[in-house]
Each structure stands twice: as structure tokens, then as C-alpha cells.
Amino acid sequence: MSSQDIPEESLPTEQGHERGAVATREDPFADPGLPAHKPRIQDIDERAARRSERTVALLFTVSMLATVAFIASYVIFPVDKIVYIWPIGHISALNFALGTSLGIALFCIGAGAVHWARTLMSDVEVPDERHAVAAEPEVRAKVMADFKAGAEESGFGRRKLIRNTMFGAMAMVPLSGVMLLRDLGPLPEIKLRKTLWAKGKLLINMNTNEPLRPEDIAVGSLSFAKPEGLEEHDHGFQTEIAKAALMLIRIQPEEIKDKKELDWSVGGIVAYSKICTHVGCPISLYEQQTHHVLCPCHQSTFDLSDGARVIFGPAGHPLPQLQIGVNDEGYLEALGDFEVPVGPAFWERG
């Protein structure tokens, strides 16, 4: 149907933007203007306005509580705890708690802001003509006046309950991001400085799982050992063996150049950390004639006849030595822990 087919009496009359649509035969799609403003219940009933204010404050308060729950989840739930949640199924309890609490915190801030805007802030629509980017001083003054009027109409300064709870919710939500830093890894405390080796711990052969005697290690041979009590099926075995892995080499005592190394050995048997001091790779390549061990990752080379000092490659310091002895039953035992932390030299940068 064309505009010529529209009966003239069915077209709205020209009454201005405030009364409704403006259309003629020549322009049936003219700007209809804004509908007449209808006041909300909160605009005319202060009790309704107070109910809306309490609702917004409640949403912001729930957001704060959810943020507290998010932080508490890190303390309450272990990383490996799995729970059944219907209808999701089995899921990490920590992930479920973090996702739920953070989602509630963010949702309640958004819902509170939307409810505040729809029920308490001014909803009068004011048309304004576009102007050039560089506004005149009079226009800038009008903008500032409109901003102040809008701030006044929003009740931001007058409705302190909403303002204070909103500030609380907005201030606490970023704490969730701070707690996420925990996922970079647990705090090491002294874990990087200590291993399972201690005075009296037997040296257990990694291949046979039996205690080692001095006669089990031949001159020129390389053996690997672990601390007594550490089993492969134990929880955290990989974490502990990554620090406590030990290599044993038997060198003729007269070929050992370092006095401390000789004092800490048993009949030429020396015990050194298997973990490279560059980036922590396991060392396993031993050259019998030179008493050198080579890290396969970046070719750091250590002289085991001279305190395991670095003679080539990027490693920063010698391999830590473990002082060993022989107990009353003839088995090799540790006489303490490593004197310095094993692995990369993080501790030298303190």
C-alpha cells in the first residue's frame, strides 16, 4: 500500500513532538517524537523508592559476600577435590566454588546498577541536537549543568545506603583477581630449600629399591638413589624426587681434589644432587675417565672430582653434595640434608 492509499483521516495530525507522531501524505515516516513521560511508582511514592533502594543495597551486599566466598574457597577446597554437582556431573570443587562465587559477585553488581537506573535515577528522555565537536563555552556550561542535575536526580549523594554498598562491592571484587595469583603456584615457603634427606636416612637404590652398601658401588660406576621411605606410589612422589634425586659415583680417593668432597665421601663414594643447577634438568651422562657429568639439556658440565664445579655451560654453581656415612649395619646413610638448595640458583639472588 502506498502513501496515496492511506486515508487522510487515519494519519495523525501535526501536534508536535510532545503529543505523538507527526506524519503527512508527503512524509509518512516523519520523526514520531518522544512519547509522553509516564512517572514510575518510585517517582510518586517514597516508600516504593525506599524499597528499591534497599533492593539495590541488598544486591551490592550479596556481591560483597560472594567476593568473600570466592577468597574463602581458596582456603577451604583443595585443588584435587572432586564433587558431583547435578546436572553437571563430577567437577573440581574449587573450580565450581570459584566460578559460582565470582559469577554471583559480578552479576549482583550489574543487577544492582540496572535496578538503580531503572527505578531511582531520572528516566526523563531529553532530545538534543548534535553539535560540532568543538563545543562553544555556553554548550560546555550546559553540559556541566546537565551533569550536575543528573547526579542530583540520581540520588547518588542523597541515598547513602546505595552509594556505600556500591563502593564496597566495587572495591572488593578486584580482590578476586588478586587471589587468582595463587594459580601461579603455591607459596614455596621453605619447600625449595629442603629435601627429604636427613641424618640417618638410608640411601635406597632407585632400580632395586634396596638399601645400598659401599660394596654395591664399583669404581667408575654411576648409581642413582632416593631417600628411605619415599615410594613411587606415594602422593607427591614426583615433587619430592625432583628435589631429592641423588647420584653416587665411586672415584679413587687419591683422584679427589677437593678436601671437603673427600671428607663427605665414603671410600671414594661421593653423593651429588642429580638436578642441574641451570634449569633443573636431570643429569645422567657420566664420563668415567674425566669424572665429568653432562647435563643433556644445555650441556652444562661438572667435574665430580673437584667439588662438582662447573667447567662448561650455563649452570651458575656446582652441584650440591650430600654428606654420607655408613651405619652400624653397613648401609650407606645420609648425615644431613644438602648444604644449599638444589636446582637453579634462585637462592643466590636474595
C-alpha positions as CSV (number, residue, x, y, z in Angstrom):
1,M,0.0,0.0,0.0
2,S,1.4,3.4,-1.0
3,S,1.1,6.6,1.0
4,Q,-1.6,7.8,-1.5
5,D,-3.8,4.8,-0.4
6,I,-3.8,5.9,3.2
7,P,-7.0,7.7,4.2
8,E,-6.1,11.2,5.3
9,E,-8.3,10.9,8.4
10,S,-6.2,7.9,9.6
11,L,-2.9,9.9,9.7
12,P,-2.1,11.6,13.0
13,T,-2.3,15.3,12.9
14,E,0.7,17.6,13.4
15,Q,0.7,18.3,17.1
16,G,4.4,18.5,17.8
17,H,6.9,16.0,19.2
18,E,5.4,16.1,22.7
19,R,1.9,14.9,21.6
20,G,3.0,12.0,19.4
21,A,3.7,11.2,15.8
22,V,4.0,13.7,13.0
23,A,3.1,12.4,9.5
24,T,1.7,13.8,6.3
25,R,0.9,12.4,2.9
26,E,4.2,13.8,1.7
27,D,6.3,12.2,4.6
28,P,4.6,9.3,6.3
29,F,7.9,8.4,8.0
30,A,8.5,11.6,9.8
31,D,10.1,11.7,13.3
32,P,7.3,10.5,15.6
33,G,8.9,12.3,18.6
34,L,9.0,11.1,22.1
35,P,6.0,9.6,23.9
36,A,4.6,11.4,26.8
37,H,6.5,10.7,30.0
38,K,4.8,8.4,32.5
39,P,6.0,8.6,36.1
40,R,7.1,5.5,37.8
41,I,5.7,4.4,41.2
42,Q,9.1,5.3,42.8
43,D,8.7,8.9,41.5
44,I,5.5,9.4,43.4
45,D,5.7,7.0,46.3
46,E,8.7,7.5,48.7
47,R,8.1,4.1,50.3
48,A,8.4,2.4,46.9
49,A,11.6,4.4,46.3
50,R,13.0,3.2,49.7
51,R,12.1,-0.4,48.8
52,S,14.1,-0.1,45.5
53,E,17.0,1.5,47.5
54,R,17.1,-1.5,49.8
55,T,16.9,-3.9,46.9
56,V,19.9,-2.2,45.2
57,A,21.8,-2.2,48.5
58,L,21.0,-5.9,49.0
59,L,22.4,-6.8,45.6
60,F,25.6,-4.9,46.3
61,T,25.8,-6.6,49.7
62,V,25.4,-10.0,48.2
63,S,28.2,-9.1,45.8
64,M,30.5,-8.4,48.7
65,L,29.6,-11.6,50.4
66,A,30.2,-13.6,47.2
67,T,33.6,-12.0,46.9
68,V,34.4,-13.1,50.4
69,A,33.2,-16.6,49.4
70,F,35.5,-16.5,46.4
71,I,38.5,-15.8,48.6
72,A,37.5,-18.3,51.2
73,S,37.2,-21.0,48.5
74,Y,40.9,-20.9,48.0
75,V,41.4,-21.9,51.7
76,I,38.5,-24.3,52.1
77,F,38.8,-26.5,48.9
78,P,41.9,-28.5,48.0
79,V,42.9,-28.4,44.3
80,D,42.3,-32.1,43.8
81,K,38.9,-32.4,45.5
82,I,36.2,-33.6,43.0
83,V,32.5,-33.4,43.8
84,Y,29.3,-34.4,42.0
85,I,27.0,-31.5,41.0
86,W,23.7,-32.3,39.3
87,P,23.3,-31.9,36.3
88,I,26.9,-31.0,35.5
89,G,28.4,-34.3,36.9
90,H,31.8,-34.6,38.5
91,I,33.7,-31.4,38.7
92,S,36.5,-29.8,40.7
93,A,35.0,-28.4,43.9
94,L,37.5,-25.5,43.8
95,N,36.6,-24.5,40.2
96,F,32.9,-24.8,40.9
97,A,33.1,-22.6,44.0
98,L,35.3,-20.0,42.3
99,G,33.1,-19.8,39.2
100,T,29.9,-19.6,41.2
101,S,31.0,-17.0,43.7
102,L,32.7,-14.8,41.2
103,G,29.7,-15.0,38.9
104,I,27.3,-14.0,41.7
105,A,29.6,-11.1,42.7
106,L,29.7,-9.7,39.2
107,F,26.0,-10.4,38.4
108,C,24.9,-8.6,41.6
109,I,26.9,-5.5,40.8
110,G,25.4,-5.4,37.3
111,A,21.9,-6.1,38.5
112,G,22.1,-3.6,41.3
113,A,23.3,-0.9,38.9
114,V,20.5,-1.7,36.4
115,H,17.8,-1.7,39.1
116,W,19.1,1.5,40.4
117,A,19.0,3.1,37.0
118,R,15.5,1.8,36.1
119,T,13.8,2.6,39.4
120,L,15.5,5.6,41.1
121,M,17.6,7.5,38.5
122,S,15.8,10.0,36.3
123,D,14.1,8.4,33.3
124,V,13.1,11.6,31.5
125,E,14.3,11.4,27.9
126,V,15.5,14.7,26.6
127,P,16.2,15.2,22.9
128,D,19.2,17.3,21.9
129,E,20.6,18.3,18.6
130,R,24.0,17.2,17.6
131,H,26.7,19.8,17.7
132,A,30.2,20.3,16.4
133,V,33.0,18.5,18.2
134,A,34.4,21.8,19.4
135,A,31.6,23.0,21.6
136,E,31.0,26.6,22.5
137,P,31.6,27.7,26.1
138,E,27.8,28.0,26.5
139,V,27.4,24.4,25.4
140,R,30.1,23.2,27.8
141,A,28.5,25.1,30.6
142,K,25.1,23.5,29.7
143,V,26.7,20.0,29.7
144,M,28.2,20.6,33.1
145,A,24.9,21.9,34.4
146,D,23.1,18.8,32.9
147,F,25.7,16.5,34.6
148,K,25.2,18.1,37.9
149,A,21.4,17.9,37.5
150,G,21.7,14.2,36.5
151,A,23.9,13.5,39.6
152,E,21.4,15.2,41.8
153,E,18.4,13.4,40.2
154,S,20.2,10.0,40.6
155,G,20.2,10.4,44.3
156,F,23.9,9.4,44.5
157,G,24.7,11.9,47.2
158,R,21.4,11.6,49.0
159,R,21.0,7.8,49.0
160,K,24.0,6.9,51.1
161,L,23.0,3.3,51.6
162,I,23.2,2.6,47.9
163,R,26.4,4.7,47.5
164,N,28.2,3.0,50.3
165,T,27.3,-0.6,49.4
166,M,28.1,0.1,45.8
167,F,31.6,1.3,46.8
168,G,32.0,-1.7,49.0
169,A,31.1,-4.1,46.2
170,M,33.3,-2.4,43.6
171,A,36.2,-2.3,46.0
172,M,36.0,-5.9,46.9
173,V,35.5,-7.5,43.5
174,P,39.1,-6.7,42.4
175,L,40.3,-8.8,45.4
176,S,39.2,-11.8,43.3
177,G,41.8,-11.0,40.7
178,V,44.5,-10.8,43.4
179,M,43.5,-14.3,44.7
180,L,43.8,-15.7,41.2
181,L,47.6,-15.1,41.5
182,R,47.6,-18.2,43.6
183,D,47.2,-20.2,40.4
184,L,50.7,-19.2,39.5
185,G,51.7,-21.9,42.1
186,P,51.6,-22.4,45.8
187,L,53.8,-20.3,48.1
188,P,57.1,-22.2,48.3
189,E,57.9,-21.2,51.9
190,I,61.0,-23.3,52.7
191,K,60.0,-26.2,50.4
192,L,62.6,-25.2,47.8
193,R,65.3,-25.1,50.4
194,K,64.7,-28.5,52.0
195,T,64.5,-32.1,50.7
196,L,63.6,-35.4,52.3
197,W,67.3,-36.2,53.1
198,A,68.0,-36.1,56.8
199,K,70.5,-37.6,59.2
200,G,70.1,-41.4,59.4
201,K,68.1,-41.7,56.1
202,L,69.3,-44.8,54.2
203,L,70.3,-44.4,50.5
204,I,67.9,-46.6,48.5
205,N,68.8,-47.9,45.1
206,M,66.4,-46.5,42.5
207,N,66.5,-49.7,40.4
208,T,66.3,-52.4,43.1
209,N,64.5,-50.4,45.8
210,E,67.0,-51.9,48.3
211,P,69.4,-50.1,50.7
212,L,72.9,-49.6,49.3
213,R,76.1,-50.8,50.8
214,P,79.6,-49.4,49.8
215,E,80.5,-52.6,48.1
216,D,77.5,-52.3,45.8
217,I,79.1,-49.4,44.0
218,A,82.1,-50.2,41.9
219,V,84.9,-47.7,41.0
220,G,83.9,-45.7,37.9
221,S,80.2,-46.7,38.2
222,L,77.2,-44.3,38.4
223,S,74.2,-45.2,40.6
224,F,71.0,-43.4,41.5
225,A,69.4,-43.3,44.9
226,K,66.4,-41.9,46.8
227,P,65.7,-41.3,50.5
228,E,64.5,-44.1,52.6
229,G,60.6,-44.1,52.9
230,L,59.9,-42.4,49.6
231,E,57.9,-44.8,47.4
232,E,56.7,-44.4,43.8
233,H,53.1,-44.9,44.7
234,D,53.2,-42.1,47.3
235,H,51.2,-39.0,46.8
236,G,53.7,-36.2,45.8
237,F,56.4,-38.7,44.8
238,Q,57.3,-36.7,41.7
239,T,57.5,-33.4,43.7
240,E,59.9,-34.9,46.3
241,I,62.1,-36.9,43.9
242,A,62.6,-33.8,41.8
243,K,64.5,-32.3,44.7
244,A,65.9,-35.4,46.4
245,A,67.2,-37.4,43.4
246,L,70.8,-38.4,44.1
247,M,73.7,-39.8,42.0
248,L,76.5,-41.8,43.5
249,I,79.9,-42.1,41.8
250,R,82.9,-44.0,43.2
251,I,86.2,-42.4,42.5
252,Q,89.6,-43.4,43.7
253,P,90.2,-41.3,46.8
254,E,93.6,-40.1,45.6
255,E,91.9,-38.6,42.5
256,I,89.5,-36.4,44.5
257,K,90.9,-32.9,44.5
258,D,88.5,-31.1,46.9
259,K,89.2,-31.8,50.6
260,K,85.6,-31.2,51.7
261,E,84.3,-33.6,49.0
262,L,86.7,-36.2,50.3
263,D,85.7,-35.7,53.9
264,W,82.0,-36.0,52.9
265,S,82.6,-39.3,51.0
266,V,82.9,-42.9,52.0
267,G,85.8,-44.8,50.4
268,G,85.7,-42.5,47.4
269,I,81.9,-42.8,47.0
270,V,80.6,-39.2,46.5
271,A,76.9,-38.3,46.5
272,Y,75.7,-35.3,44.5
273,S,72.3,-33.9,43.5
274,K,71.1,-35.2,40.2
275,I,69.4,-31.9,39.5
276,C,71.2,-29.4,37.2
277,T,71.8,-26.0,38.7
278,H,70.9,-24.3,35.4
279,V,67.2,-25.0,34.9
280,G,66.7,-28.2,36.8
281,C,67.2,-30.9,34.2
282,P,68.1,-34.4,35.5
283,I,71.8,-35.3,34.9
284,S,72.7,-38.8,33.9
285,L,75.7,-38.7,31.5
286,Y,78.9,-39.7,33.2
287,E,82.4,-39.8,31.7
288,Q,84.4,-42.3,33.7
289,Q,87.9,-41.2,32.7
290,T,87.5,-37.5,33.4
291,H,84.9,-37.8,36.2
292,H,82.7,-35.3,34.3
293,V,78.9,-35.4,34.3
294,L,77.0,-33.7,31.5
295,C,73.5,-32.2,31.6
296,P,71.7,-33.3,28.4
297,C,69.6,-30.2,28.2
298,H,72.1,-27.4,27.7
299,Q,75.5,-29.2,28.1
300,S,76.5,-27.9,31.5
301,T,79.4,-30.0,32.6
302,F,80.5,-30.6,36.2
303,D,83.8,-32.1,37.5
304,L,82.9,-34.6,40.2
305,S,86.5,-35.0,41.3
306,D,86.7,-31.3,42.1
307,G,83.6,-30.4,44.2
308,A,81.3,-30.8,41.1
309,R,82.4,-27.3,39.9
310,V,81.1,-26.1,36.6
311,I,83.7,-26.4,33.8
312,F,81.4,-25.7,30.9
313,G,77.9,-24.4,30.1
314,P,75.4,-22.0,31.5
315,A,75.0,-23.6,35.0
316,G,75.6,-21.0,37.7
317,H,77.1,-23.0,40.6
318,P,78.3,-26.5,41.5
319,L,76.1,-29.4,42.2
320,P,75.2,-29.7,45.9
321,Q,76.9,-32.5,47.7
322,L,75.2,-34.8,50.3
323,Q,77.4,-35.9,53.2
324,I,77.1,-39.6,53.6
325,G,78.4,-42.3,56.0
326,V,77.9,-45.9,56.9
327,N,75.6,-47.1,59.7
328,D,76.2,-49.9,62.2
329,E,74.6,-52.4,59.8
330,G,76.9,-51.4,56.9
331,Y,74.4,-49.5,54.9
332,L,75.1,-46.1,53.3
333,E,73.1,-43.3,55.1
334,A,72.8,-39.5,54.8
335,L,74.4,-37.4,57.5
336,G,72.0,-34.5,56.9
337,D,70.4,-32.6,54.1
338,F,72.1,-30.8,51.2
339,E,74.0,-27.8,52.4
340,V,72.5,-25.5,49.8
341,P,69.1,-25.8,47.9
342,V,69.2,-28.0,44.9
343,G,68.4,-26.9,41.3
344,P,68.6,-23.4,39.8
345,A,70.3,-20.8,41.9
346,F,67.2,-18.8,42.9
347,W,68.6,-18.6,46.4
348,E,71.7,-16.8,45.3
349,R,69.6,-13.8,44.1
350,G,68.2,-12.9,47.5
